[in-house]
Amino acid sequence: MVAVLKKPRSALRAFLRSEASGGILLMAAAAAALVVANSPLAEDYFHALHVLVGPLSLAHWINDGLMTLFFLLVGLEIKREFVDGHLANWSDRALPAIAALAGMICPALVYLALTNSTPGLARGWAIPAATDIAFAIGVMALLGRRVPASLKLLLTTIAIVDDMGAVAVIALAYTSGIHGLALLAAGAVMAVMFVLNRTGVKNLFPYLVLAGLLWLAVLLSGVHATIAGVLAASLIPIRATPGAPDAEDSPLHRLEHALHPLVAYVIVPIFGFANAGVALTGLGSEQILAALPLGVAAGLFVGKQVGVFAALWFCCRIGIAKRPSGATWVQTYAMCLLCGIGFTMSLFVGGLAFSDQLLVDEVKIGVLGGSILSALAGWLLMRFSKGPPKAG
């Protein structure tokens, strides 16, 4: 009899627990930013973000520097899932890949439909395209055992796949002028990392030093600096351990475990606090219902749920996938609503798409509105839905 090896569920539970607590902390940071931005401390808050620290402002250090570690972690998670995780087989990739693709296309189409009459706004089409894993898992954590484990896993894999799409969009759509010499230097650094990987070097120190040099080269090249994090992650060695816990001698697993608490509990909340603040005082309905915030909010709340659910239903209908085990269609739809929480990546892309502070603030209003609507609707539907009847 041949034993079938499966990835240990304890690793998934540990990941979801850390994402959940990080997501709750991110919610608190976003709420704190809104409070401060609408308090007597608002002037100091906005001034501090523009204070120069060396060659860059504090906001740039957060968005271009600290967030590189976020993208490094995203890249490590993507590589692990494809080499040694729940996306290791083509059959396992089909459903989340199709759902993630539909969940990126539909929000973009909704956004473009609502903004096409206003010149210059088409550049923001990718803002509602990505799901915030930490925020969405944080909402699921508030529901406890009401959420089937299969839906948590499916949401996580869909979010990881659409993170890949978001990274590709940032690299291709939000890159301006390219500086060839710096790009050549980045290629040379990656070549050295590749050689170290292929020759079996497992010490993380040289990879981290080279990753720092790669970040500098990419920053100078004109490609957004955070892409360096994903590129570096793709060259960190991994030792696959199917059916067993992560290998202690696997550099990728060691780096991922070391980075995760820092990113979840420090970097992402700092980013949320620095980027979620928007002055709501004096806002009229004409600003809240302007094309840009309305397009972003509708893209997240309407486009995401329609795209992801339609893809899941269609895949099940034609027989290439099955409905998540232990979940009803109503619960699955609730998970699709939670996919509309696009906080971190949406705010990040919004800052790349527009330089006008007024438009950036409108993006924040749309992201907050769409994400909050998606979170509340998904939470309520999951909270009051019933699971499948137990077999008697």
Backbone torsions as a table, in degrees:
resi	resn	phi	psi	omega
1	MET	NA	129.6	-177.3
2	VAL	-91.6	125.9	178.6
3	ALA	-75.9	138.6	177.9
4	VAL	-98.5	119.9	-178.5
5	LEU	-87.3	134.0	177.8
6	LYS	-127.3	151.8	176.2
7	LYS	-64.7	138.3	-177.8
8	PRO	-66.3	136.0	-178.5
9	ARG	-71.1	-23.1	-179.3
10	SER	-61.1	-34.5	178.9
11	ALA	-65.4	-41.1	177.9
12	LEU	-65.4	-43.0	-179.3
13	ARG	-62.1	-40.8	179.0
14	ALA	-63.4	-41.5	179.2
15	PHE	-63.0	-45.8	-177.8
16	LEU	-66.6	-36.9	178.2
17	ARG	-62.7	-44.8	-178.8
18	SER	-67.9	-39.3	177.1
19	GLU	-64.4	-38.5	-178.0
20	ALA	-65.0	-48.6	-179.7
21	SER	-67.1	-35.8	175.7
22	GLY	-65.0	-37.7	178.8
23	GLY	-65.9	-40.0	178.4
24	ILE	-65.9	-39.1	176.7
25	LEU	-65.1	-38.1	177.7
26	LEU	-63.2	-41.8	176.8
27	MET	-58.6	-43.3	-179.5
28	ALA	-64.6	-39.6	180.0
29	ALA	-65.7	-41.6	178.9
30	ALA	-64.6	-42.1	178.2
31	ALA	-63.7	-41.2	178.8
32	ALA	-63.0	-39.2	178.5
33	ALA	-62.1	-42.2	179.1
34	LEU	-65.3	-39.8	179.0
35	VAL	-64.4	-48.4	-178.1
36	VAL	-64.4	-41.1	-178.2
37	ALA	-67.7	-14.2	178.9
38	ASN	-119.9	31.1	-179.7
39	SER	-126.5	176.8	175.8
40	PRO	-60.8	-14.6	179.1
41	LEU	-86.0	0.9	-173.9
42	ALA	-57.4	-45.3	-177.4
43	GLU	-61.3	-43.5	178.5
44	ASP	-65.3	-38.4	-179.8
45	TYR	-61.0	-52.1	-177.5
46	PHE	-70.0	-34.2	178.5
47	HIS	-65.8	-42.6	-177.6
48	ALA	-60.0	-36.4	-178.7
49	LEU	-65.8	-22.6	-177.9
50	HIS	-103.2	4.3	177.0
51	VAL	-68.5	132.0	179.8
52	LEU	-76.5	130.3	173.4
53	VAL	-120.2	93.9	-171.8
54	GLY	72.0	-133.9	-176.3
55	PRO	-79.9	-13.4	-175.0
56	LEU	-123.3	156.3	174.5
57	SER	-75.0	164.5	179.1
58	LEU	-58.9	-40.3	178.8
59	ALA	-62.4	-39.6	179.0
60	HIS	-67.9	-38.1	178.0
61	TRP	-62.3	-37.4	178.9
62	ILE	-69.8	-49.2	-172.9
63	ASN	-78.5	-31.8	-178.6
64	ASP	-101.9	-23.0	-177.8
65	GLY	-100.5	-68.9	-178.0
66	LEU	-59.5	-38.9	-177.7
67	MET	-69.0	-14.9	173.2
68	THR	-62.6	-36.3	177.1
69	LEU	-67.6	-34.3	173.7
70	PHE	-61.4	-46.2	-179.5
71	PHE	-70.4	-30.5	174.1
72	LEU	-62.3	-45.0	178.5
73	LEU	-64.5	-41.6	176.7
74	VAL	-57.8	-45.3	179.4
75	GLY	-62.7	-40.6	177.7
76	LEU	-64.0	-42.0	179.4
77	GLU	-64.8	-41.2	178.6
78	ILE	-62.6	-46.8	-178.5
79	LYS	-63.8	-43.1	-179.8
80	ARG	-62.0	-44.6	-178.8
81	GLU	-63.0	-35.7	-178.3
82	PHE	-79.7	-29.4	-177.9
83	VAL	-93.3	-38.1	-166.1
84	ASP	-139.8	18.2	-173.2
85	GLY	-132.8	-146.8	-172.8
86	HIS	-79.0	-2.0	176.0
87	LEU	-117.3	21.5	-175.2
88	ALA	-72.8	-24.9	-178.7
89	ASN	-110.3	147.9	-179.4
90	TRP	-59.5	-36.7	-179.0
91	SER	-65.2	-32.3	179.4
92	ASP	-78.5	-21.4	-176.7
93	ARG	-83.8	-24.3	-169.7
94	ALA	-59.5	-53.1	-174.7
95	LEU	-63.6	-54.6	180.0
96	PRO	-63.3	-31.8	179.6
97	ALA	-67.0	-45.4	179.6
98	ILE	-66.1	-43.6	-180.0
99	ALA	-64.1	-41.8	-180.0
100	ALA	-66.0	-40.9	179.7
101	LEU	-63.4	-46.4	177.7
102	ALA	-64.0	-34.2	179.1
103	GLY	-75.1	-7.1	171.8
104	MET	-100.1	-38.3	-176.8
105	ILE	-69.9	-47.2	-176.4
106	CYS	-62.2	-46.4	177.0
107	PRO	-60.1	-38.1	179.1
108	ALA	-64.4	-40.8	179.4
109	LEU	-66.6	-41.4	177.3
110	VAL	-61.9	-45.3	179.6
111	TYR	-59.9	-47.7	-178.1
112	LEU	-65.8	-36.0	179.4
113	ALA	-63.8	-34.2	-176.4
114	LEU	-90.1	-13.3	-176.8
115	THR	-116.6	-1.4	-171.6
116	ASN	-66.5	-17.6	179.8
117	SER	-84.7	-6.9	-179.3
118	THR	-110.6	114.8	-178.2
119	PRO	-60.2	141.3	174.4
120	GLY	89.8	-10.9	-176.8
121	LEU	-87.9	-14.7	-178.6
122	ALA	-59.1	-25.1	-178.7
123	ARG	-61.4	-19.7	-178.0
124	GLY	-93.4	17.1	-174.6
125	TRP	-57.5	-27.5	-175.3
126	ALA	-88.2	-4.1	-175.8
127	ILE	-57.8	-45.6	-178.2
128	PRO	-88.5	19.0	-169.8
129	ALA	-84.8	-23.5	-171.0
130	ALA	-113.7	149.0	177.6
131	THR	-94.9	138.9	176.5
132	ASP	-86.6	107.0	-175.6
133	ILE	-59.3	-50.1	-174.2
134	ALA	-61.8	-46.3	-178.9
135	PHE	-62.9	-46.7	-177.8
136	ALA	-65.4	-43.3	177.9
137	ILE	-67.2	-33.4	176.2
138	GLY	-61.2	-41.7	176.2
139	VAL	-64.1	-41.9	178.4
140	MET	-61.8	-34.9	-179.3
141	ALA	-62.9	-32.1	179.0
142	LEU	-67.7	-17.9	-179.2
143	LEU	-93.1	-10.8	177.1
144	GLY	60.4	-131.3	-174.7
145	ARG	-76.7	-3.1	179.4
146	ARG	-68.6	-18.7	-178.7
147	VAL	-96.8	117.7	176.6
148	PRO	-59.3	142.7	-179.3
149	ALA	-59.4	-32.3	-179.2
150	SER	-63.0	-34.3	179.0
151	LEU	-73.2	-35.5	176.0
152	LYS	-62.8	-43.5	179.3
153	LEU	-65.0	-43.9	-178.8
154	LEU	-64.4	-43.2	178.2
155	LEU	-60.8	-42.9	-179.6
156	THR	-63.1	-44.3	-178.1
157	THR	-70.3	-37.2	176.0
158	ILE	-62.3	-43.9	-178.9
159	ALA	-65.1	-37.5	178.2
160	ILE	-64.9	-42.6	179.7
161	VAL	-66.1	-41.7	-179.1
162	ASP	-76.8	-17.0	167.2
163	ASP	-62.4	-39.5	176.3
164	MET	-59.2	-45.3	178.8
165	GLY	-62.3	-40.7	179.9
166	ALA	-64.3	-40.3	177.9
167	VAL	-62.2	-43.3	178.8
168	ALA	-62.6	-40.7	179.3
169	VAL	-64.2	-43.9	179.2
170	ILE	-60.1	-43.2	-178.1
171	ALA	-67.9	-37.2	-173.3
172	LEU	-94.7	-40.5	-172.0
173	ALA	-92.9	-22.7	-175.2
174	TYR	-118.7	34.8	173.6
175	THR	-110.2	127.7	-177.8
176	SER	-93.8	-111.4	-179.6
177	GLY	-78.8	142.5	179.8
178	ILE	-106.1	129.9	176.6
179	HIS	-101.6	108.6	-170.5
180	GLY	-58.9	-41.0	-176.4
181	LEU	-65.0	-43.9	179.2
182	ALA	-65.4	-38.9	178.8
183	LEU	-65.9	-37.2	176.1
184	LEU	-64.1	-40.3	177.3
185	ALA	-63.2	-40.5	177.5
186	ALA	-61.6	-42.1	177.5
187	GLY	-62.0	-38.6	179.5
188	ALA	-66.2	-41.4	178.1
189	VAL	-63.2	-43.0	178.2
190	MET	-63.2	-35.7	178.7
191	ALA	-63.6	-40.7	178.1
192	VAL	-64.6	-42.8	178.4
193	MET	-62.7	-37.9	178.8
194	PHE	-63.8	-42.9	179.6
195	VAL	-63.6	-43.6	177.8
196	LEU	-59.5	-42.9	179.3
197	ASN	-61.6	-49.7	-175.8
198	ARG	-67.9	-26.4	179.8
199	THR	-89.9	3.9	172.0
200	GLY	86.2	19.0	178.1
201	VAL	-72.7	122.0	-176.8
202	LYS	-110.0	-8.0	176.8
203	ASN	-67.9	125.1	-175.9
204	LEU	-72.7	-23.5	-172.7
205	PHE	-56.0	-51.0	-180.0
206	PRO	-62.7	-33.5	177.9
207	TYR	-65.4	-39.7	-178.8
208	LEU	-69.5	-38.8	176.5
209	VAL	-62.6	-46.4	179.7
210	LEU	-66.4	-34.0	176.9
211	ALA	-63.5	-38.1	175.6
212	GLY	-62.5	-43.5	177.6
213	LEU	-65.9	-37.2	178.2
214	LEU	-63.2	-42.4	178.3
215	TRP	-58.4	-45.1	-179.1
216	LEU	-63.9	-42.9	-179.2
217	ALA	-65.6	-42.2	179.8
218	VAL	-67.6	-38.7	177.2
219	LEU	-58.3	-42.5	-178.5
220	LEU	-78.2	-16.3	-174.6
221	SER	-79.2	-21.0	-175.2
222	GLY	104.3	-21.0	171.6
223	VAL	-73.9	144.6	-176.4
224	HIS	-61.2	134.9	-170.4
225	ALA	-59.2	-31.3	-176.9
226	THR	-65.2	-21.5	177.8
227	ILE	-61.2	-26.2	177.9
228	ALA	-58.8	-33.8	179.6
229	GLY	-62.0	-45.0	-179.8
230	VAL	-68.7	-41.5	179.2
231	LEU	-62.4	-42.7	178.8
232	ALA	-63.8	-41.3	-178.9
233	ALA	-60.2	-35.9	-177.5
234	SER	-66.6	-16.2	-176.6
235	LEU	-109.3	4.2	174.8
236	ILE	-80.2	128.4	-176.9
237	PRO	-65.4	147.6	176.4
238	ILE	-133.7	141.2	171.8
239	ARG	-109.4	114.2	-178.1
240	ALA	-68.3	136.6	179.3
241	THR	-134.4	67.3	-178.0
242	PRO	-61.1	133.2	177.7
243	GLY	79.9	7.2	-177.9
244	ALA	-140.1	163.0	176.4
245	PRO	-62.8	167.1	179.7
246	ASP	-56.2	138.8	-179.2
247	ALA	-73.2	132.9	179.9
248	GLU	-67.6	-25.4	-179.4
249	ASP	-94.0	14.3	176.9
250	SER	-93.4	112.3	-178.0
251	PRO	-56.7	-38.9	-178.7
252	LEU	-63.4	-44.6	-179.6
253	HIS	-64.0	-41.1	180.0
254	ARG	-63.0	-45.0	-178.6
255	LEU	-67.3	-40.6	180.0
256	GLU	-62.3	-45.1	-179.8
257	HIS	-65.3	-34.8	179.2
258	ALA	-72.2	-37.0	-176.6
259	LEU	-77.9	-32.7	-168.8
260	HIS	-57.2	-48.6	179.0
261	PRO	-62.5	-39.6	-180.0
262	LEU	-62.3	-44.8	-178.3
263	VAL	-70.8	-47.0	-174.6
264	ALA	-69.3	-38.8	-171.7
265	TYR	-102.1	-12.0	-178.1
266	VAL	-124.2	-60.9	-169.8
267	ILE	-67.7	-51.0	-178.0
268	VAL	-65.2	-42.3	174.2
269	PRO	-61.9	-37.6	176.3
270	ILE	-63.0	-44.2	177.4
271	PHE	-60.0	-45.3	179.5
272	GLY	-60.8	-42.8	180.0
273	PHE	-66.2	-37.7	-177.2
274	ALA	-76.9	-24.0	-171.6
275	ASN	-113.6	-14.6	-177.0
276	ALA	-88.4	-12.0	-177.1
277	GLY	-70.3	121.2	176.1
278	VAL	-144.0	133.7	-178.8
279	ALA	-74.3	117.0	-178.1
280	LEU	-94.5	-14.3	-179.7
281	THR	-66.3	134.1	178.0
282	GLY	85.3	-2.4	179.3
283	LEU	-73.9	130.9	176.7
284	GLY	-103.5	172.1	-178.9
285	SER	-62.4	-28.7	-179.2
286	GLU	-67.8	-26.6	176.8
287	GLN	-84.1	-43.6	-179.3
288	ILE	-64.6	-35.9	-178.1
289	LEU	-99.1	18.4	175.2
290	ALA	-66.3	163.8	-173.2
291	ALA	-58.6	-42.4	-174.9
292	LEU	-67.2	-56.2	179.0
293	PRO	-63.0	-34.8	178.9
294	LEU	-67.0	-40.9	178.6
295	GLY	-64.1	-42.2	179.3
296	VAL	-66.3	-48.2	-177.9
297	ALA	-62.8	-44.6	180.0
298	ALA	-67.9	-36.0	176.8
299	GLY	-59.7	-44.3	179.6
300	LEU	-71.1	-49.9	-172.1
301	PHE	-77.6	-40.1	-177.5
302	VAL	-94.8	-52.4	-174.5
303	GLY	-61.3	-42.6	-178.2
304	LYS	-64.0	-51.7	-176.2
305	GLN	-64.1	-39.7	179.9
306	VAL	-65.9	-48.1	-176.7
307	GLY	-63.3	-50.1	-176.2
308	VAL	-68.1	-45.9	-177.1
309	PHE	-67.1	-41.6	179.4
310	ALA	-61.0	-40.5	179.8
311	ALA	-66.2	-43.7	179.5
312	LEU	-63.2	-46.5	-179.3
313	TRP	-62.3	-43.0	-178.6
314	PHE	-64.9	-43.6	180.0
315	CYS	-62.1	-39.7	177.8
316	CYS	-70.2	-36.7	-177.9
317	ARG	-64.4	-41.3	-177.3
318	ILE	-89.8	-0.8	171.3
319	GLY	89.1	11.4	178.6
320	ILE	-89.6	-4.1	177.3
321	ALA	-155.9	165.8	176.2
322	LYS	-117.9	154.8	176.4
323	ARG	-59.6	141.6	-179.4
324	PRO	-50.2	134.2	-174.9
325	SER	-64.5	140.6	177.8
326	GLY	74.6	10.9	-178.5
327	ALA	-126.4	144.7	174.5
328	THR	-88.3	171.5	176.1
329	TRP	-65.9	-32.3	178.5
330	VAL	-65.5	-44.1	177.8
331	GLN	-65.0	-37.9	177.5
332	THR	-63.7	-40.1	177.6
333	TYR	-64.7	-37.3	176.7
334	ALA	-61.4	-40.2	176.4
335	MET	-62.8	-38.7	178.2
336	CYS	-63.3	-35.9	174.7
337	LEU	-61.6	-41.5	-179.8
338	LEU	-66.5	-22.1	175.9
339	CYS	-64.7	-16.8	178.3
340	GLY	-79.5	2.3	174.7
341	ILE	-82.8	106.0	-173.1
342	GLY	-117.7	29.2	-165.4
343	PHE	-52.3	-70.6	-168.9
344	THR	-62.9	-55.4	-176.5
345	MET	-68.2	-34.7	179.7
346	SER	-65.0	-45.3	176.9
347	LEU	-62.7	-38.6	-179.0
348	PHE	-64.1	-48.7	-179.9
349	VAL	-65.2	-36.9	178.3
350	GLY	-60.2	-38.3	177.4
351	GLY	-67.9	-27.6	177.0
352	LEU	-80.3	-34.7	-174.1
353	ALA	-72.7	-35.3	-174.3
354	PHE	-129.9	139.5	176.9
355	SER	-101.5	-22.4	178.8
356	ASP	-68.7	121.8	-175.9
357	GLN	-61.1	-32.5	177.7
358	LEU	-62.9	-42.7	178.7
359	LEU	-69.4	-37.5	177.8
360	VAL	-61.5	-41.4	177.7
361	ASP	-65.1	-37.3	177.2
362	GLU	-65.7	-37.1	175.1
363	VAL	-60.4	-44.9	-179.9
364	LYS	-59.6	-42.6	178.9
365	ILE	-61.3	-44.1	179.5
366	GLY	-65.8	-42.6	179.7
367	VAL	-64.6	-46.8	179.4
368	LEU	-62.8	-44.4	-179.5
369	GLY	-63.6	-49.2	-179.3
370	GLY	-64.7	-40.5	-178.8
371	SER	-68.8	-42.2	179.7
372	ILE	-66.1	-43.1	176.9
373	LEU	-59.8	-44.8	-179.7
374	SER	-64.0	-41.8	-179.6
375	ALA	-65.3	-46.2	-178.9
376	LEU	-66.0	-46.2	-179.0
377	ALA	-64.0	-44.0	179.4
378	GLY	-64.8	-41.4	179.6
379	TRP	-64.1	-47.5	-178.4
380	LEU	-62.6	-45.2	-178.5
381	LEU	-65.8	-41.8	178.5
382	MET	-68.3	-36.9	-176.9
383	ARG	-63.8	-40.4	-173.5
384	PHE	-104.4	4.8	176.6
385	SER	-85.8	154.4	179.0
386	LYS	-104.1	144.0	178.0
387	GLY	-74.4	174.4	179.8
388	PRO	-64.5	147.3	179.4
389	PRO	-62.5	141.6	-179.8
390	LYS	-76.4	142.5	-179.7
391	ALA	-66.9	130.7	179.8
392	GLY	-94.8	NA	NA
